[in-house]
Amino acid sequence: MYVETRQGQSRPHLVKLLEEGALPFHRAGKHRRVRFADLMQFKAQRDQASEDAMAALAKQAQELGMGYE
């Protein structure tokens, strides 16, 4: 599956995301097809969530004086 390598995730994890509706897809026979635009939007959302979490952690570390200035 090309999407797994593009996302850097395992196939079982990707299938779980698809089945949970986190990433839209359609079936072609037994195969799941994901539009490239949907994949890029999903990736952008995950990247933004990751950046937001890192910013929150950095802010907390600064507030606690942990030496990350």
Backbone as CSV, one residue per row, in Angstrom:
resi,resn,N_x,N_y,N_z,CA_x,CA_y,CA_z,C_x,C_y,C_z
1,MET,0.854,-1.180,0.000,0.000,0.000,0.000,0.895,1.237,0.000
2,TYR,0.725,2.077,-0.957,1.560,3.261,-1.133,1.364,4.269,-0.011
3,VAL,0.158,4.397,0.485,-0.138,5.405,1.506,0.685,5.164,2.758
4,GLU,0.893,3.924,3.141,1.663,3.631,4.360,3.071,4.185,4.262
5,THR,3.689,3.975,3.107,5.052,4.465,2.966,5.068,5.986,2.910
6,ARG,4.044,6.568,2.336,3.949,8.024,2.255,3.761,8.620,3.644
7,GLN,3.011,7.941,4.488,2.720,8.426,5.830,3.713,7.922,6.873
8,GLY,4.489,6.907,6.549,5.432,6.358,7.515,4.725,5.593,8.615
9,GLN,3.645,4.923,8.274,2.865,4.178,9.257,2.720,2.738,8.824
10,SER,2.421,1.873,9.769,2.216,0.470,9.436,0.875,0.284,8.743
11,ARG,0.770,-0.791,7.997,-0.469,-1.083,7.296,-1.634,-1.264,8.275
12,PRO,-1.485,-2.045,9.369,-2.615,-2.198,10.297,-3.090,-0.868,10.888
13,HIS,-2.145,0.020,11.189,-2.528,1.320,11.754,-3.297,2.140,10.717
14,LEU,-2.829,2.115,9.486,-3.496,2.851,8.424,-4.906,2.308,8.185
15,VAL,-5.050,0.993,8.155,-6.370,0.386,7.964,-7.305,0.812,9.093
16,LYS,-6.786,0.848,10.315,-7.591,1.285,11.462,-8.062,2.727,11.268
17,LEU,-7.172,3.610,10.830,-7.545,5.002,10.577,-8.627,5.095,9.504
18,LEU,-8.466,4.316,8.447,-9.454,4.319,7.370,-10.810,3.842,7.868
19,GLU,-10.818,2.739,8.591,-12.076,2.167,9.071,-12.749,3.056,10.120
20,GLU,-11.970,3.826,10.864,-12.534,4.752,11.861,-13.049,6.034,11.216
21,GLY,-12.742,6.229,9.937,-13.208,7.417,9.234,-12.292,8.615,9.361
22,ALA,-11.092,8.414,9.877,-10.152,9.527,10.025,-9.621,9.998,8.675
23,LEU,-9.666,9.116,7.696,-9.168,9.413,6.359,-10.143,8.809,5.355
24,PRO,-10.744,9.643,4.485,-11.730,9.111,3.534,-11.085,8.183,2.500
25,PHE,-11.833,7.177,2.074,-11.364,6.244,1.062,-12.561,5.618,0.357
26,HIS,-12.294,4.949,-0.728,-13.324,4.148,-1.379,-12.709,2.804,-1.741
27,ARG,-13.542,1.855,-1.974,-13.057,0.517,-2.287,-13.081,0.277,-3.786
28,ALA,-12.052,-0.400,-4.258,-11.973,-0.873,-5.634,-11.701,-2.373,-5.522
29,GLY,-12.752,-3.160,-5.540,-12.609,-4.594,-5.271,-12.274,-4.780,-3.808
30,LYS,-11.174,-5.457,-3.529,-10.743,-5.670,-2.142,-9.807,-4.556,-1.661
31,HIS,-9.432,-3.663,-2.558,-8.459,-2.623,-2.232,-9.130,-1.342,-1.758
32,ARG,-8.437,-0.636,-0.878,-8.894,0.675,-0.421,-8.129,1.730,-1.197
33,ARG,-8.828,2.725,-1.697,-8.194,3.805,-2.456,-8.380,5.125,-1.709
34,VAL,-7.287,5.855,-1.567,-7.296,7.147,-0.886,-6.875,8.204,-1.891
35,ARG,-7.647,9.269,-1.983,-7.280,10.367,-2.886,-6.040,11.070,-2.341
36,PHE,-5.155,11.469,-3.238,-3.924,12.145,-2.843,-4.229,13.434,-2.076
37,ALA,-5.220,14.201,-2.534,-5.579,15.459,-1.863,-6.041,15.190,-0.427
38,ASP,-6.806,14.108,-0.230,-7.255,13.757,1.128,-6.079,13.357,2.004
39,LEU,-5.126,12.627,1.416,-3.939,12.219,2.160,-3.120,13.435,2.588
40,MET,-2.939,14.381,1.679,-2.155,15.574,2.001,-2.855,16.436,3.055
41,GLN,-4.188,16.512,2.991,-4.937,17.257,4.001,-4.810,16.578,5.361
42,PHE,-4.917,15.261,5.391,-4.769,14.495,6.630,-3.377,14.717,7.216
43,LYS,-2.359,14.660,6.364,-0.982,14.865,6.815,-0.795,16.268,7.380
44,ALA,-1.353,17.270,6.717,-1.233,18.649,7.195,-1.898,18.812,8.567
45,GLN,-3.044,18.183,8.747,-3.734,18.258,10.040,-2.914,17.586,11.136
46,ARG,-2.343,16.427,10.826,-1.509,15.722,11.819,-0.258,16.524,12.141
47,ASP,0.363,17.107,11.125,1.558,17.918,11.345,1.246,19.125,12.219
48,GLN,0.103,19.778,11.973,-0.288,20.938,12.768,-0.552,20.535,14.214
49,ALA,-1.224,19.419,14.412,-1.494,18.934,15.769,-0.186,18.638,16.499
50,SER,0.776,18.078,15.794,2.079,17.778,16.380,2.817,19.066,16.762
51,GLU,2.800,20.044,15.870,3.443,21.327,16.167,2.786,22.016,17.360
52,ASP,1.461,21.967,17.429,0.745,22.577,18.546,1.122,21.901,19.863
53,ALA,1.222,20.582,19.845,1.589,19.845,21.058,3.009,20.184,21.489
54,MET,3.925,20.281,20.533,5.311,20.629,20.867,5.408,22.043,21.420
55,ALA,4.645,22.960,20.864,4.648,24.340,21.367,4.119,24.387,22.788
56,ALA,3.069,23.622,23.061,2.504,23.589,24.416,3.502,23.003,25.404
57,LEU,4.205,21.954,24.995,5.214,21.351,25.875,6.378,22.310,26.121
58,ALA,6.807,23.010,25.087,7.904,23.966,25.242,7.501,25.102,26.176
59,LYS,6.277,25.576,26.037,5.784,26.646,26.907,5.742,26.170,28.356
60,GLN,5.260,24.961,28.564,5.185,24.414,29.920,6.586,24.268,30.512
61,ALA,7.541,23.798,29.699,8.916,23.643,30.179,9.513,24.995,30.570
62,GLN,9.222,26.029,29.797,9.730,27.364,30.118,9.101,27.892,31.396
63,GLU,7.798,27.668,31.555,7.101,28.130,32.755,7.619,27.434,34.010
64,LEU,8.041,26.181,33.861,8.549,25.425,34.999,10.052,25.615,35.191
65,GLY,10.683,26.416,34.335,12.110,26.700,34.463,12.971,25.479,34.255
66,MET,12.655,24.700,33.263,13.397,23.453,33.025,14.612,23.652,32.135
67,GLY,14.962,24.881,31.832,16.187,25.165,31.094,16.046,25.110,29.586
68,TYR,14.819,25.129,29.078,14.609,25.124,27.631,14.227,26.531,27.196
69,GLU,15.204,27.384,27.065,14.916,28.779,26.757,15.443,29.160,25.411
